[in-house]
Amino acid sequence: MSCPICHKETDPKYRPFCSKRCADVDLGRWLTGAYAIPADEDDRPNEDELAPPRPH
């Protein structure tokens, strides 16, 4: 298996990465939003769905 960042052979200690550096690069990409799941506008809830229930 190769490292998804640099494509070197993986190290069992950092699997699926080859080193701490590549693991940190991957984490940084997640934290900055570089990795994202695309969504359609229709998938987002409207304001009525987000509003707390009103008391009767």
N, C-alpha and C positions, 0 to 999 in steps of 0.2 A: 504494500500500500504506500502511496506517496503523499507527502504533505500537501494539503489543499492551497497553501500560500506560496511555497517556493518549489514544490514538486520533488524535494529530496526524499530519501527514505525516512520513514517515521521512526521515532524513538518511543519505545513502550512507556517511558516516564511521562511523555507529553502527548501521547496518542490522542487524536489523529495527526498531530503536528510533529515536526522534527526537533523543535526546540522551544524554549520559553519565549524567545523573541517572536516566533511565528504565532504562538498561542496568543501573545499580547497584541500582535497586529490584528488578528481575528477579533479579539475582544474589542479593540478600538473601533473596528469597522461596525460592530453591533452597536456600540455606545454612541457613535456619531450618526447613526441612521443610514450608513452606506448599504446595509442589508435591509431590505424591506419587502414585504409581501404586497404585491399590487392588489388594489381593490377598486371596484367600480363605485361610482358615486351612489348608486342605489343601495349599496351594502351599508351605508352609514345611517344610523338612527336619526330620525328627525327630532326637533325640540320637544314635541309632545311625548315621545318615548323616553326622553331623558329627564323630564320634569318629575319631581316627587309626587306621589298621589295626593290629591286634595282631600281634606277631611269632609265628611258629609254633614 
